[in-house]
Amino acid sequence: MTRKGDMTPTHSNADSLDDGRLSAPAAVRNASAIVAALADWLPASGRALEIAAGTGEHAVALARANPGLDWQPTDIDPARLASIDAWRAAEGVKNMRVAVVLDATTPDWTVEPVRVVYLANLMHLLPEIGATNVVRGAARALEAGGQFCVYGPFRLGGTFRSEGDAAFHARLTAAEPSIGYKDFEWIETVAAKAGLNRVALIEMPANNLVAIFKKP
């Protein structure tokens, strides 16, 4: 969901561990599949920016699998930022930076140029304007030839990909009418207008997708 008064997602489906780490069952389930899906697409070196890194479980998995990348996780929630750093410490991932605050749903956000922007399970939790700001900001952040990697659930051709997806979307919109599943074609159009070309669309478990966009 989004917090009232802003357009940034909250994360309530995580368990607390004794050392400050948070663990989300979905992140545990899908991390290895995402690492495998991105293996042929991520560059061997460069800076990577993860938007809304959540518990930090994807960050440690992807940073460990790509030791040549300098992985920078971000989030807006203090508990999540602490969890990301606790996972970094517990796993000893040397190429993962300390988490920093970044609200990528705001207009005109900027960071130092990066080779990769990655986000997971975010677009359906944002209003269209927030999702648009994320995509436009990713395009600004990327170096020429860089990749924008997006994981999550989408509609295709206006159609939900399962009954479970339709039900989840209904729950989201009942709680906050401005959010919910996006048509992938809409995301692709926003990306194209921002100067990003879609180069891959990868089927993932549980009816999710990984989309790879490239900046020429």
C-alpha positions as CSV (number, residue, x, y, z in Angstrom):
1,M,0.0,0.0,0.0
2,T,1.0,3.6,0.0
3,R,1.1,5.8,3.0
4,K,-1.6,8.5,3.2
5,G,-0.3,11.8,2.1
6,D,2.4,10.4,-0.2
7,M,2.9,7.9,-2.9
8,T,5.6,5.7,-1.5
9,P,4.9,2.0,-0.7
10,T,4.9,0.5,2.8
11,H,6.0,-3.1,3.4
12,S,4.2,-5.0,6.1
13,N,4.7,-8.6,5.1
14,A,8.1,-9.2,6.7
15,D,9.2,-11.1,9.8
16,S,11.7,-9.6,12.2
17,L,14.9,-11.6,13.1
18,D,16.9,-11.1,16.3
19,D,19.7,-9.1,14.7
20,G,17.7,-6.4,13.0
21,R,17.2,-8.2,9.7
22,L,13.7,-8.4,8.2
23,S,12.8,-11.4,6.1
24,A,9.9,-11.4,3.5
25,P,8.8,-14.8,2.4
26,A,8.2,-13.6,-1.2
27,A,11.8,-12.2,-1.3
28,V,13.2,-15.6,-0.1
29,R,11.2,-17.5,-2.7
30,N,12.0,-15.4,-5.7
31,A,15.6,-14.2,-5.1
32,S,17.3,-17.1,-6.8
33,A,15.0,-17.0,-9.8
34,I,15.7,-13.3,-10.3
35,V,19.4,-13.8,-10.0
36,A,19.2,-16.5,-12.7
37,A,17.0,-14.3,-15.0
38,L,19.4,-11.4,-14.8
39,A,22.6,-13.4,-15.2
40,D,22.8,-12.9,-18.9
41,W,21.9,-9.2,-18.8
42,L,23.8,-7.5,-16.0
43,P,27.2,-6.1,-16.9
44,A,30.4,-7.4,-15.4
45,S,31.2,-4.1,-13.7
46,G,29.8,-0.7,-12.9
47,R,27.5,0.9,-10.3
48,A,24.1,-0.6,-9.7
49,L,21.2,1.3,-8.0
50,E,18.4,-0.7,-6.3
51,I,15.2,1.3,-5.7
52,A,13.0,0.3,-2.8
53,A,15.3,-2.5,-1.7
54,G,12.9,-3.5,1.1
55,T,14.3,-6.1,3.5
56,G,17.7,-6.2,1.6
57,E,17.4,-9.9,0.7
58,H,17.4,-9.2,-3.1
59,A,20.4,-6.8,-2.6
60,V,22.6,-9.4,-0.9
61,A,21.6,-12.1,-3.4
62,L,22.3,-9.9,-6.5
63,A,25.4,-8.3,-5.1
64,R,26.9,-11.7,-4.2
65,A,26.1,-13.1,-7.7
66,N,27.6,-10.1,-9.4
67,P,30.8,-9.3,-7.6
68,G,32.0,-6.8,-10.2
69,L,29.1,-4.5,-9.6
70,D,29.1,-1.8,-6.9
71,W,25.6,-2.4,-5.5
72,Q,23.8,0.6,-3.9
73,P,20.5,-0.3,-2.1
74,T,18.0,2.4,-1.3
75,D,14.7,2.7,0.5
76,I,12.6,5.3,2.3
77,D,11.7,3.4,5.5
78,P,14.1,3.5,8.5
79,A,13.3,-0.1,9.5
80,R,14.0,-1.3,5.9
81,L,17.3,0.7,5.7
82,A,18.4,-0.9,9.0
83,S,17.4,-4.3,7.7
84,I,19.4,-3.8,4.5
85,D,22.5,-2.9,6.4
86,A,22.0,-5.8,8.8
87,W,21.8,-8.2,5.9
88,R,24.9,-6.7,4.4
89,A,26.8,-7.2,7.7
90,A,25.4,-10.7,8.3
91,E,26.3,-11.9,4.8
92,G,29.6,-10.1,4.5
93,V,28.9,-8.9,0.9
94,K,31.8,-6.6,0.1
95,N,30.5,-5.0,-3.1
96,M,27.3,-3.9,-1.4
97,R,27.2,-0.3,0.0
98,V,25.5,1.0,3.1
99,A,21.8,1.7,2.3
100,V,20.7,5.3,1.6
101,V,17.4,7.1,1.5
102,L,15.9,7.6,-1.9
103,D,12.3,8.3,-2.8
104,A,12.3,7.6,-6.5
105,T,8.6,8.4,-6.8
106,T,9.3,12.2,-6.5
107,P,9.9,14.2,-9.7
108,D,13.4,15.2,-10.8
109,W,15.3,12.9,-8.4
110,T,18.9,12.4,-9.4
111,V,21.9,10.2,-8.4
112,E,25.4,9.8,-9.8
113,P,25.3,7.9,-13.1
114,V,24.9,4.2,-12.8
115,R,25.2,1.2,-15.1
116,V,22.1,-0.6,-13.7
117,V,18.9,0.4,-12.0
118,Y,16.9,-2.5,-10.4
119,L,13.6,-2.6,-8.7
120,A,11.2,-5.4,-7.6
121,N,7.6,-5.5,-6.7
122,L,7.0,-1.8,-6.7
123,M,5.0,-0.7,-9.7
124,H,1.7,-2.2,-8.5
125,L,2.1,-0.4,-5.2
126,L,2.3,3.1,-6.8
127,P,-0.1,5.5,-8.4
128,E,0.6,6.1,-12.1
129,I,2.4,9.4,-11.4
130,G,4.7,7.8,-8.9
131,A,5.5,4.9,-11.3
132,T,6.1,7.4,-14.1
133,N,8.6,9.3,-11.9
134,V,10.4,6.1,-11.1
135,V,10.9,5.2,-14.8
136,R,11.9,8.7,-15.8
137,G,14.4,9.0,-13.0
138,A,15.9,5.6,-13.9
139,A,16.4,6.8,-17.4
140,R,18.1,10.0,-16.2
141,A,20.3,7.9,-13.8
142,L,21.6,5.4,-16.4
143,E,24.8,5.8,-18.3
144,A,24.6,5.2,-22.1
145,G,24.2,1.4,-22.6
146,G,22.9,0.9,-19.1
147,Q,20.0,-1.4,-18.1
148,F,16.8,-0.8,-16.2
149,C,15.6,-4.1,-14.7
150,V,12.1,-4.4,-13.4
151,Y,10.6,-7.4,-11.6
152,G,7.0,-7.8,-10.6
153,P,3.4,-8.5,-11.6
154,F,1.7,-6.8,-14.5
155,R,-1.3,-7.1,-16.7
156,L,-0.6,-7.9,-20.4
157,G,-3.0,-6.5,-23.0
158,G,-5.2,-5.3,-20.2
159,T,-5.7,-8.8,-18.9
160,F,-4.7,-10.2,-15.5
161,R,-2.5,-13.2,-15.8
162,S,-4.2,-15.3,-13.1
163,E,-7.3,-15.2,-10.9
164,G,-4.9,-14.6,-8.0
165,D,-3.5,-11.5,-9.7
166,A,-7.0,-10.1,-10.2
167,A,-7.9,-10.7,-6.6
168,F,-4.7,-9.1,-5.3
169,H,-5.3,-6.0,-7.6
170,A,-8.9,-5.8,-6.2
171,R,-7.5,-5.8,-2.6
172,L,-5.0,-3.1,-3.4
173,T,-7.5,-0.8,-5.1
174,A,-10.0,-1.3,-2.3
175,A,-7.5,-0.1,0.2
176,E,-6.1,2.7,-2.1
177,P,-7.9,3.4,-5.4
178,S,-4.9,5.1,-7.0
179,I,-2.7,2.1,-6.9
180,G,-2.8,-1.4,-8.4
181,Y,-1.5,-3.5,-11.3
182,K,-0.2,-1.7,-14.3
183,D,-0.5,-2.8,-17.9
184,F,3.0,-3.7,-19.0
185,E,2.4,-1.9,-22.3
186,W,1.9,1.3,-20.3
187,I,5.2,0.8,-18.5
188,E,6.9,0.2,-21.8
189,T,5.4,3.3,-23.3
190,V,6.5,5.5,-20.4
191,A,10.0,3.9,-20.7
192,A,10.2,4.6,-24.4
193,K,9.2,8.2,-23.9
194,A,12.0,8.5,-21.4
195,G,14.5,7.1,-23.9
196,L,14.6,3.4,-22.8
197,N,14.2,0.5,-25.2
198,R,12.8,-2.8,-24.0
199,V,15.3,-5.6,-24.9
200,A,13.8,-8.6,-23.0
201,L,10.7,-9.7,-21.2
202,I,11.2,-12.9,-19.2
203,E,8.6,-15.1,-17.7
204,M,9.1,-15.8,-14.0
205,P,7.4,-18.0,-11.4
206,A,4.0,-17.0,-10.0
207,N,3.0,-15.1,-13.1
208,N,5.6,-12.4,-12.6
209,L,7.8,-10.8,-15.3
210,V,11.3,-9.5,-15.5
211,A,11.6,-6.6,-18.0
212,I,15.0,-5.4,-19.2
213,F,15.2,-1.9,-20.7
214,K,18.3,-0.4,-22.2
215,K,19.5,3.2,-22.6
216,P,21.1,3.7,-26.1
